[in-house]
Amino acid sequence: MPDTQRVLEEFDTEMGTGVFSPASVSSKIYYRKFLITKIKEAVAEERSELLLELLQVFNDYDVPLTMTAEQVRDILEAYITKKE
């Protein structure tokens, strides 16, 4: 996989030319796919971290996994709004 910073710079250059040759369009598609992949990877990583945080909250509050969505929401609201 290419270096992200280099790809971003090349993408900026390609987008700034305004030339729509087949090669240019092809490279723009490549860069967009690359960037979309990077964004998806970042979102997945953030979701994983959030899930671990939520599991820790559930553990701290002794939340059984059989609770209703409303009960879970109430616990999360209490956690988010608590004063530290």
PyMOL commands that place a pseudoatom at each C-alpha (Angstrom):
pseudoatom trace, name=CA, resn=MET, resi=1, chain=A, elem=C, hetatm=0, pos=[0.000, 0.000, 0.000]
pseudoatom trace, name=CA, resn=PRO, resi=2, chain=A, elem=C, hetatm=0, pos=[1.455, 3.390, -0.925]
pseudoatom trace, name=CA, resn=ASP, resi=3, chain=A, elem=C, hetatm=0, pos=[2.412, 6.033, 1.611]
pseudoatom trace, name=CA, resn=THR, resi=4, chain=A, elem=C, hetatm=0, pos=[-0.750, 7.898, 2.641]
pseudoatom trace, name=CA, resn=GLN, resi=5, chain=A, elem=C, hetatm=0, pos=[0.853, 11.347, 2.670]
pseudoatom trace, name=CA, resn=ARG, resi=6, chain=A, elem=C, hetatm=0, pos=[2.267, 10.853, -0.823]
pseudoatom trace, name=CA, resn=VAL, resi=7, chain=A, elem=C, hetatm=0, pos=[-1.102, 9.686, -2.128]
pseudoatom trace, name=CA, resn=LEU, resi=8, chain=A, elem=C, hetatm=0, pos=[-2.816, 12.702, -0.575]
pseudoatom trace, name=CA, resn=GLU, resi=9, chain=A, elem=C, hetatm=0, pos=[-0.323, 15.047, -2.236]
pseudoatom trace, name=CA, resn=GLU, resi=10, chain=A, elem=C, hetatm=0, pos=[-0.740, 13.317, -5.607]
pseudoatom trace, name=CA, resn=PHE, resi=11, chain=A, elem=C, hetatm=0, pos=[-4.520, 13.448, -5.213]
pseudoatom trace, name=CA, resn=ASP, resi=12, chain=A, elem=C, hetatm=0, pos=[-4.380, 17.195, -4.535]
pseudoatom trace, name=CA, resn=THR, resi=13, chain=A, elem=C, hetatm=0, pos=[-2.178, 17.689, -7.617]
pseudoatom trace, name=CA, resn=GLU, resi=14, chain=A, elem=C, hetatm=0, pos=[-4.447, 15.572, -9.824]
pseudoatom trace, name=CA, resn=MET, resi=15, chain=A, elem=C, hetatm=0, pos=[-7.587, 17.341, -8.625]
pseudoatom trace, name=CA, resn=GLY, resi=16, chain=A, elem=C, hetatm=0, pos=[-5.985, 20.750, -9.172]
pseudoatom trace, name=CA, resn=THR, resi=17, chain=A, elem=C, hetatm=0, pos=[-5.115, 20.193, -12.830]
pseudoatom trace, name=CA, resn=GLY, resi=18, chain=A, elem=C, hetatm=0, pos=[-8.693, 20.136, -14.085]
pseudoatom trace, name=CA, resn=VAL, resi=19, chain=A, elem=C, hetatm=0, pos=[-7.592, 17.902, -16.992]
pseudoatom trace, name=CA, resn=PHE, resi=20, chain=A, elem=C, hetatm=0, pos=[-9.881, 14.972, -17.667]
pseudoatom trace, name=CA, resn=SER, resi=21, chain=A, elem=C, hetatm=0, pos=[-7.803, 12.623, -19.773]
pseudoatom trace, name=CA, resn=PRO, resi=22, chain=A, elem=C, hetatm=0, pos=[-8.480, 8.881, -19.372]
pseudoatom trace, name=CA, resn=ALA, resi=23, chain=A, elem=C, hetatm=0, pos=[-5.275, 8.497, -17.390]
pseudoatom trace, name=CA, resn=SER, resi=24, chain=A, elem=C, hetatm=0, pos=[-6.209, 11.426, -15.176]
pseudoatom trace, name=CA, resn=VAL, resi=25, chain=A, elem=C, hetatm=0, pos=[-9.702, 10.075, -14.526]
pseudoatom trace, name=CA, resn=SER, resi=26, chain=A, elem=C, hetatm=0, pos=[-8.269, 6.632, -13.816]
pseudoatom trace, name=CA, resn=SER, resi=27, chain=A, elem=C, hetatm=0, pos=[-5.773, 8.014, -11.322]
pseudoatom trace, name=CA, resn=LYS, resi=28, chain=A, elem=C, hetatm=0, pos=[-8.484, 10.092, -9.617]
pseudoatom trace, name=CA, resn=ILE, resi=29, chain=A, elem=C, hetatm=0, pos=[-10.563, 6.949, -9.208]
pseudoatom trace, name=CA, resn=TYR, resi=30, chain=A, elem=C, hetatm=0, pos=[-7.533, 5.152, -7.749]
pseudoatom trace, name=CA, resn=TYR, resi=31, chain=A, elem=C, hetatm=0, pos=[-6.859, 7.977, -5.280]
pseudoatom trace, name=CA, resn=ARG, resi=32, chain=A, elem=C, hetatm=0, pos=[-10.481, 8.165, -4.219]
pseudoatom trace, name=CA, resn=LYS, resi=33, chain=A, elem=C, hetatm=0, pos=[-10.616, 4.412, -3.639]
pseudoatom trace, name=CA, resn=PHE, resi=34, chain=A, elem=C, hetatm=0, pos=[-7.399, 4.615, -1.662]
pseudoatom trace, name=CA, resn=LEU, resi=35, chain=A, elem=C, hetatm=0, pos=[-8.717, 7.447, 0.492]
pseudoatom trace, name=CA, resn=ILE, resi=36, chain=A, elem=C, hetatm=0, pos=[-12.058, 5.708, 1.019]
pseudoatom trace, name=CA, resn=THR, resi=37, chain=A, elem=C, hetatm=0, pos=[-10.203, 2.613, 2.191]
pseudoatom trace, name=CA, resn=LYS, resi=38, chain=A, elem=C, hetatm=0, pos=[-8.151, 4.691, 4.634]
pseudoatom trace, name=CA, resn=ILE, resi=39, chain=A, elem=C, hetatm=0, pos=[-11.292, 6.370, 5.979]
pseudoatom trace, name=CA, resn=LYS, resi=40, chain=A, elem=C, hetatm=0, pos=[-13.026, 3.013, 6.420]
pseudoatom trace, name=CA, resn=GLU, resi=41, chain=A, elem=C, hetatm=0, pos=[-9.994, 1.669, 8.282]
pseudoatom trace, name=CA, resn=ALA, resi=42, chain=A, elem=C, hetatm=0, pos=[-9.976, 4.701, 10.596]
pseudoatom trace, name=CA, resn=VAL, resi=43, chain=A, elem=C, hetatm=0, pos=[-13.720, 4.379, 11.268]
pseudoatom trace, name=CA, resn=ALA, resi=44, chain=A, elem=C, hetatm=0, pos=[-13.345, 0.670, 12.050]
pseudoatom trace, name=CA, resn=GLU, resi=45, chain=A, elem=C, hetatm=0, pos=[-10.512, 1.423, 14.467]
pseudoatom trace, name=CA, resn=GLU, resi=46, chain=A, elem=C, hetatm=0, pos=[-12.560, 4.105, 16.231]
pseudoatom trace, name=CA, resn=ARG, resi=47, chain=A, elem=C, hetatm=0, pos=[-15.547, 1.751, 16.471]
pseudoatom trace, name=CA, resn=SER, resi=48, chain=A, elem=C, hetatm=0, pos=[-13.337, -0.892, 18.073]
pseudoatom trace, name=CA, resn=GLU, resi=49, chain=A, elem=C, hetatm=0, pos=[-12.060, 1.596, 20.633]
pseudoatom trace, name=CA, resn=LEU, resi=50, chain=A, elem=C, hetatm=0, pos=[-15.606, 2.787, 21.359]
pseudoatom trace, name=CA, resn=LEU, resi=51, chain=A, elem=C, hetatm=0, pos=[-16.794, -0.787, 21.812]
pseudoatom trace, name=CA, resn=LEU, resi=52, chain=A, elem=C, hetatm=0, pos=[-14.006, -1.466, 24.311]
pseudoatom trace, name=CA, resn=GLU, resi=53, chain=A, elem=C, hetatm=0, pos=[-14.948, 1.707, 26.178]
pseudoatom trace, name=CA, resn=LEU, resi=54, chain=A, elem=C, hetatm=0, pos=[-18.606, 0.692, 26.258]
pseudoatom trace, name=CA, resn=LEU, resi=55, chain=A, elem=C, hetatm=0, pos=[-17.735, -2.773, 27.511]
pseudoatom trace, name=CA, resn=GLN, resi=56, chain=A, elem=C, hetatm=0, pos=[-15.700, -1.158, 30.285]
pseudoatom trace, name=CA, resn=VAL, resi=57, chain=A, elem=C, hetatm=0, pos=[-18.669, 1.064, 31.181]
pseudoatom trace, name=CA, resn=PHE, resi=58, chain=A, elem=C, hetatm=0, pos=[-20.929, -1.984, 31.270]
pseudoatom trace, name=CA, resn=ASN, resi=59, chain=A, elem=C, hetatm=0, pos=[-18.401, -3.747, 33.477]
pseudoatom trace, name=CA, resn=ASP, resi=60, chain=A, elem=C, hetatm=0, pos=[-18.094, -0.727, 35.810]
pseudoatom trace, name=CA, resn=TYR, resi=61, chain=A, elem=C, hetatm=0, pos=[-21.868, -0.543, 36.198]
pseudoatom trace, name=CA, resn=ASP, resi=62, chain=A, elem=C, hetatm=0, pos=[-22.306, -4.332, 36.423]
pseudoatom trace, name=CA, resn=VAL, resi=63, chain=A, elem=C, hetatm=0, pos=[-24.592, -4.314, 33.402]
pseudoatom trace, name=CA, resn=PRO, resi=64, chain=A, elem=C, hetatm=0, pos=[-25.910, -7.737, 32.422]
pseudoatom trace, name=CA, resn=LEU, resi=65, chain=A, elem=C, hetatm=0, pos=[-25.903, -8.308, 28.689]
pseudoatom trace, name=CA, resn=THR, resi=66, chain=A, elem=C, hetatm=0, pos=[-29.618, -9.166, 28.822]
pseudoatom trace, name=CA, resn=MET, resi=67, chain=A, elem=C, hetatm=0, pos=[-30.691, -5.562, 29.474]
pseudoatom trace, name=CA, resn=THR, resi=68, chain=A, elem=C, hetatm=0, pos=[-33.087, -3.727, 27.203]
pseudoatom trace, name=CA, resn=ALA, resi=69, chain=A, elem=C, hetatm=0, pos=[-31.928, -0.973, 24.879]
pseudoatom trace, name=CA, resn=GLU, resi=70, chain=A, elem=C, hetatm=0, pos=[-33.638, 1.624, 27.089]
pseudoatom trace, name=CA, resn=GLN, resi=71, chain=A, elem=C, hetatm=0, pos=[-31.791, 0.392, 30.170]
pseudoatom trace, name=CA, resn=VAL, resi=72, chain=A, elem=C, hetatm=0, pos=[-28.486, 0.474, 28.325]
pseudoatom trace, name=CA, resn=ARG, resi=73, chain=A, elem=C, hetatm=0, pos=[-29.264, 4.000, 27.067]
pseudoatom trace, name=CA, resn=ASP, resi=74, chain=A, elem=C, hetatm=0, pos=[-29.974, 5.169, 30.626]
pseudoatom trace, name=CA, resn=ILE, resi=75, chain=A, elem=C, hetatm=0, pos=[-26.691, 3.754, 31.878]
pseudoatom trace, name=CA, resn=LEU, resi=76, chain=A, elem=C, hetatm=0, pos=[-24.748, 5.359, 29.031]
pseudoatom trace, name=CA, resn=GLU, resi=77, chain=A, elem=C, hetatm=0, pos=[-26.456, 8.709, 29.647]
pseudoatom trace, name=CA, resn=ALA, resi=78, chain=A, elem=C, hetatm=0, pos=[-25.535, 8.478, 33.324]
pseudoatom trace, name=CA, resn=TYR, resi=79, chain=A, elem=C, hetatm=0, pos=[-21.926, 7.699, 32.402]
pseudoatom trace, name=CA, resn=ILE, resi=80, chain=A, elem=C, hetatm=0, pos=[-21.662, 10.499, 29.851]
pseudoatom trace, name=CA, resn=THR, resi=81, chain=A, elem=C, hetatm=0, pos=[-23.238, 13.139, 32.075]
pseudoatom trace, name=CA, resn=LYS, resi=82, chain=A, elem=C, hetatm=0, pos=[-21.479, 12.213, 35.322]
pseudoatom trace, name=CA, resn=LYS, resi=83, chain=A, elem=C, hetatm=0, pos=[-19.231, 14.850, 36.860]
pseudoatom trace, name=CA, resn=GLU, resi=84, chain=A, elem=C, hetatm=0, pos=[-15.619, 13.905, 37.369]
for i in range(1, 84): cmd.bond("trace and resi %d" % i, "trace and resi %d" % (i + 1))
show_as sticks, trace
zoom trace
